[in-house]
Amino acid sequence: MDLLNRTLQQVIENRIFKGKAIVLVGARQVGKSTLFRQILSSCHDILTLNCDDIETRNLLENANLSELQRLVGSHTIVMIDEAQRLKGAGLTMKLITDNMPDVQLLITGSSSFMLQGSLNEPLTGRKFEYHLFPFSTQEINDNLGYLRTRQLLESRLIFGSYPDVINHIADSADILSNLSSSYMYQDLLSLEGIRKPVIIEKLLIALALQLGNEVSYYELSKTVGSDVKTIEKYVDLLEKCYIIFRLPALNRNMRSELKKGKKIFFYDNGIRNSIIHNLNPLSLRNDIGALWENFIVSERIKYNHYRGHHVNYYFWRTTTQQEIDFIEESGGEFQLFEMKWNPKKTLVQAPREFTKAYGEMPFATITPDNYLDFLT
């Protein structure tokens, strides 16, 4: 299959040579380097520095301005790949950005907990930053068309939307096995203080099995065999690796609302399913509802991010078990969503307790029949 065009391509192309570094973050293997190469396909004066290479890392970490100028030479575009591996990355890149105004700096990084900490302060006001996800429904629809997008739905619910998976459907199981191994979070394992990778693996399995349900760090600690502080720390780090994300409970007006509830979703269905070694077709599964909810929530996050929408995300539930699957808040306005795999089980309105507390809000039930209306 030919390379699929990414939604961010045009956005980034419009930022080239505007006097700021361009930072592209996201999980490993979502196509960050490929996207930059597509953008630069017609350029020839490019210096690529891969920080997975130890010699490159050592050179950049210890370089002063004159050494950096010697390294860059006459190149007008410098791409630094896997920058999360580089100690003091922000200071090195600040030197280039401040002192080489004719050089466009492009940076990729796969783990924000390392990249953000070293980049944010030194590069304040000096960078455009974007998050690249696995392929979105919009990208697949734009590249492959409406019919093929619908045909791929079951595959994406099971195998996910990583570029290598979409481009090599027949090899999806093997690709996911490699992706969901420690390669997925090897940057996390390289951190000092992360001495128990077995705990991380057990935690990922526990989270995958609780998909769509509220999670308790205390219960997770008992399941995994660790303490609550370690569980909380590892959940935070896995989120910063772009493997999972937390969805908090909305609680503002009612005594009966859950105060500290949270759900944890995976950015990609395929990674989740591979972690629990279940790549069975939908006809043999008992977790279709959870897969559908995870898919729609993660796709709406992609949808809003690529459009530049600033959105807060929640779910809502009361102690009497009234609930709303997914809430988006933007500009003080709520949009409410229910996800139903069975189109015959659609709801027509929000729970009465919610409307009494918050007023009438736009409410939609997303099913396989209408999901493209909300993602394209």
Secondary structure, DSSP 8 states (H G I E B T S, - for coil): ------THHHHHHTTTTSSSEEEEE-STTSSHHHHHHHHTTT---EEEEETTSHHHHHHHHT--HHHHHHHHTT-SEEEEESGGGSTTHHHHHHHHHHH-TT-EEEEEES-HHHHHHHHTTTTTTSEEEEE--S--HHHHHHHH-HHHHHHTHHHHHHH---HHHHHTGGGHHHHHHHHTSGGGGHHHHTSTT---HHHHHHHHHHHHHTTTSB--HHHHHHHHTS-HHHHHHHHHHHHHTTSEEEEEB--SS-TTB-SS-EEEEES-HHHHHHHTT----GGG-S-HHHHHHHHHHHHHHHHHHHTT---EEEEEEBTT--EEEEEEEETTEEEEEEE-SSGGG---S--HHHHHHH----EEEE-TTTTHHHH-
